[in-house]
Amino acid sequence: MKQKSDRRKRKVQIKKAAALLFLAMLAVICLVNLVHRDKEFSQKENRMLEQKPAFTLSGVTGGRYMKQYESYKSDQFAARDLWVSLKTNVDLLMGRRDSNGVFKGKKNYLLEDIAKPNEEQLEENIEAIRAFEQSYVDIPVYFALVPNAANVMSDKLPALAETEAQEKQFENIRKELGGKINWVDVQKVLKKHRNEDIYYHTDHHWTTLGASYAYEELAKAMGLDTANGPEWEKYTVSNDFNGTLSATSGYEQGYREPIHIYVPEKGEKSPDIVLNYVDEQKKTASLYDASKLKEKDQYAMFLGGNHAVIDLKTTAASTERLLLVKDSYANCLVPFLTPFFREIIIIDPRYYYGDIHQVMEENKITDILFLY
C-alpha cells in the first residue's frame, strides 16, 4: 500500500512540476513579448508588418479592432520566424503540404496559392483603367497580366492541392477591360516554357528568363523593332537567393538558387541610361543595385526595388516615350525595353499618390503599358 501511495505522490509531483514549468514558460513568453519592440518591416518576408491598431469604440463593437489586434500580435510575436519554422516542420511530419498560403511543390518548388480577388476592388481597378484609356484615345494602351506559378506550373503542385481557376479570372478581366485596350497574353507563352526555370523555386516572382519570354510577346504586340535591337547574354549575379515564399511558409529555407541578368552581348549597341528616383531625389546610371545582393531580398537588385516613380531616360534612337504602370514583376523586364524608348516613366500605384494625368502631359507619353 505504501508503494502505491508513493507512486501516486510521485505522479502528482510530476504533474505539478509539468504545470509549473508550463506556466513559467508561458510567463517568460508573455514577458518577452511585453518588452519586445515592434518592427515595421520584415526583411525575411519582404513585407510591412501589422502595427498596433488604434483603440476605438466603433472598432470594438464592430469586431474590426479584435481582428486587427490579432493580426498585429501574430506579426509582432517575439522569435516569430523560429515558431513559424517549428510549426512548418511539425506540419510536414503530419503530412501537410501547405503553409501560410504556400504549397510545398515538386522539385523544390514553392507555389503561392491563387487567391480569389476582391470583386469590389477589382471592378474599381478595371473602371479606373478604362477611364484612363478613354482620356487618351490617340495613345495605345497595352495590358499584360502575369499568371502565378501555380497556374503555369500546376504540375508541380502537391497531390490534391486545389487553387482558384486563374484562366477564368484572366478571361473575365480581359472582357471587362474591353476591346480598346490591347490585351497581351503572356500566359500562353509562359505555359509553353513551363519546364524551364521561368519562376523562382522559393520566390513568387518570375525569373529574368520568364520575363524575357513575356518581353518577346510584348515586343510583337507593341511593334518594337527588335530586329535592330541587341542580342542578349545571360550573366549570373547570385547563387545564394532564397525568396519570400520560403520565409513566409518555412519551407526550403536551406535552398539556394541563382539570379540572372540579361545584358547586350559584347559589341552590341545598347543605349546609355539614367534612372531618376524622383521622390528620393537620387540618380544612377545602372538598372541594377548590387548592394541588394547583400540583403535578404536579393530580387530588389532589379531597379533597386520598388519605388513610387522612376524616370528612366535613355540615349535610344527612338523618340517614343512609355508610361509603365506596374508592380514588382516588371522590375526585371524593364531592361529589355530600354533600347526602344527615349524615356520610360515607371509608376508603382501601390506607392504613387501624384497626378498621373500631369505625368502624361509633362512627359509627352506615346505608349502606355500596364504590367502586373
Protein Blocks (a to p, Z undefined) as FASTA:
>chain_A
ZZmmmmmmmmmmmmmmmmmmmmmmmmmmmmmmmmpccdfbdfklopacdddddddfklmm
nommmmmmmmmmmmmpghklmmmmmmmmmmmmnopabeehiacdehhiacdddddddfkl
mmmmmmmmmmmmmmmmmbccdddddddfklmmmmlpcehiacddfklmmmmmmmmnopmb
ccddfklmmmmmmmpcfbcfkbcbdcfklmmmmmmmmmmmnopafklmccdddddfbfcb
ccfklmmnopaklbccddddddddehiacdddddddfklopacfbfbdfklmmmmblmlm
ggniaafbdcdddfbfbfbdcdddddfklmmmmmmmmmmcfbdcdddfklgccdfklmmm
mnopabdcddZZ
